């Protein structure tokens, strides 16, 4: 069973719809690629959305803490 998503996750996905809408041409190419390589299309999309969400949340772009010189 699916557990209910946190609000932040849901808003993240709706934000994705604006920032990450793939144009139809790319979508078609993705479908072809999936058919050719025998990958499930929804899985590929889900994976892309997850990685995009991580970027939105800032997991991949953490600021490095500067060392203080005494």
N, C-alpha and C positions, 0 to 999 in steps of 0.2 A: 504493500500500500504506500501511496505517496504521502509524505508528511507535508502539512501546509507550509508554504514558503514564508519566510520572514518578509515583512513589509519592505525592508531595504532591498531584498532580492527582487521583489516584484517591480519596484520602481526602477531598479537597475535594468530590468528587461524592457520596460516601457521606454526607458531612456535609450536603450539599444535600438529600438524601432526607429528612433529619429536619427541617432548618430551612425547607425550601422546597417542601414537599409541597402542591401545589395541590389544593384540594377538587374533587371530581368535577364540580360545577356549572360551575366556572371552566374546567375541562378541556373540557367539552362546548361551552361558549361559544367557547373558543379554536378548537376543531375547526370549528365553524360559520363563524367568522370567516375561518379559513384557506380553507375551501371557497369562501366568498363572494368573497374577494379573490384567489383562485388562488395562495396561498402554500403551500409545502409545510410540513406540520405539524411534521415532525421538524426541519426547518431552523429554524423559529421556536423550538421547544423548545431546540435546541442553542444558539441564539443567546442565549436567556434564561439558560441554564445557564452559558454562558461569561461573561456579564456578572455573574452572581451570584457566580461563582468569583472574578472580579476584585475584587468587593467583599469577599469572604471573605479574600482575600490582602492586602487593604488598599491596592490600587492607587488606588482612587478617594478614599480618605480618608487621605491622607498628612498628617502633622503638619507645620505650617509651622515652619521653624526661626526662632527669635527672634533678632533682631539684638542684638548686645551693644553697649551704649553705653559708650564709653571715657571 
